[in-house]
Amino acid sequence: MSNDNNKDNSCKKIILNGLLNKNPILVSGMVIAPVIVLANNFSNAVMLVISFSLITFFTLLVSSFVPKSIVYTIRIILYTLIGALVYVPAVILLKYFMPDGVEALGIFFPLFITNSFIVTRSESMFFRETKGKMLLDIVFCIIGYDAAVLIFAAVREILASGTIGGRMTGMPAFFRVFERPFGGFILLGLFAALFRSILLLVKRVRQK
Amino acid sequence: MNMLGNIIMTAFTAVFAENIIFSGALGTSTLIIVSRSRKNLLGFGLSVTYITALMSVLTFFLNKALKIDENSYIYAPLVYIIILGAVYIITLLCMWRFAPRMFGRMKKYIHISAFNCAVLGALFLISERCETLGEYFIHGLGIGLGFVLAVYLTAIVYDRLYSEKAPYSFRGYPLLLVYIGILGMAFWGLSGYTLKF
C-alpha cells in the first residue's frame, strides 16, 4: 500500500515538474531561441510546437537505449546524431503536409537537433529513473513547453499586432516592439516572473 | 583597402550588429546553463569561438559538395553533426595529450560548447550569407567572439541579477531575460534592420 502511494506521489511529482515547477521554458530556460525569434504569432507557434515535439520526443526515446557503458564523450555525439537522423523523416513529413510552415521555421527547424533539452535531459534523467518514469517526464515536459509557447505566442501576437491567429481582436493599441527578438526576451522575462509569482501564491495558499 | 574594409565590416556585423545572442537568440539556453554554473565563462566562450571558427572553414568545403544536390537540406544537418563530432573528439584528444590541465578543467562542459544552437545556427547562417572562404572564416570567428561578448556582459551583472535585493519573482532567470532584451534593443540600434531567417 505504502509502495503504491510512493509510486503515485513520484509520478505526480514528475507530471507537476514537467508542466509547472520545472517548466522547460518558464522556469528552466531551455530551447528559448525559436520562441524568442519565431513565436511572435500563433500560427508560427503551432508549427514550432509540432516540430519541437516530434524531434524531441523521438530523439529522447531512441537515446534512452544508448547504454551507459559508452563513454560520456561519445554518448553526447550519439544523442545529437540520433537527433539528426530523426530530423530526416520529420522534415520530409512536415514538408509534405505543411510546406509553408517548414519555410516559416527557417534555420530553427534543424536547430532542434541540438536543443538544450535533448542534451541536458538525456544525461540527467536516463540513468537515474526507470524507462516508464523517463517517458512520463519527457511527455509532460514537452506538453509543458508546448502549452507555454502557445500561450506566450498568443499574448505576444495580441500585444504586437492586435490579432490572434491573424484575426483582429479589437485592441485599441498594439506594440510592434514585441515582434522583435528583444521584445520577445523582455516579454518572456515578464512571463517567467508572473509564472513564478503564481506558483508562489499557490504554494502559500496550499500551506495555509 | 576594399578587402580590409570588407573584413572589418563582416567582423563588426557578426560581433555587434547581428550578435548571435542579442539579435538572433541562438545559444541563449546554453548561455543560461553556463551562467548558472559560473565555471570559467571566458574559457567556455573561447571554446565556442574556436569550434565555430574551425567549423565555418570546414562548412565552406562541405557546402561546395552539398550544393550539388537540391535536396541536401534534408541530410545537411546530419553531415554537419558528423563533422562536428569528429572535431570535438580530435579537440578532446589533443587537449588530453598536450594540455592535460586544461582538459581537466574543461572536460565537464566542452560538450555543451560544441553541441549547441549557437554553433549549429552559426553554420546555417554562414551558409546562407557567405560565399568565399575568407567570409566564412571571418563570419564564424565574429559569431564566436559575439558569443564571448554576450557571455562577458552576462557574467559582469550575474551577482546583481541573482541578488536577494531583486524581487523574488524577477530574481535570476526572468531578470536575465529582461536584461538580454534591453541589451538586444541597444545592439539592434546599431543595425536598424531585420534579420532574414
Interface residues (C-beta under 8 A of the other chain):
Chain A: V27 G29 M30 V31 I32 A33 I36 V37 L38 Y72 T73 I74 I76 I77 Y79 T80 L81 G83 A84 L85 Y87 V88 V91 I92 G106 I107 F108 P110 L111 I113 T114 N115 S116 V119 T120 R180 P181 F182 G183 G184 F185 I186 L187 L188 G189 L190 A192 A193 L194 R196 S197 L200
Chain B: F22 S23 G24 A25 L26 G27 T28 S29 T30 I32 I33 Y73 I74 Y75 A76 P77 L78 Y80 I81 I82 L84 G85 Y88 I89 L92 H111 I112 F115 N116 C117 V119 L120 G121 F124 L125 E128 P167 Y168 S169 F170 Y173 P174 L175 L176 L177 V178 Y179 I180 G181 I182 L183 G184 M185 W188 T194 L195 F197
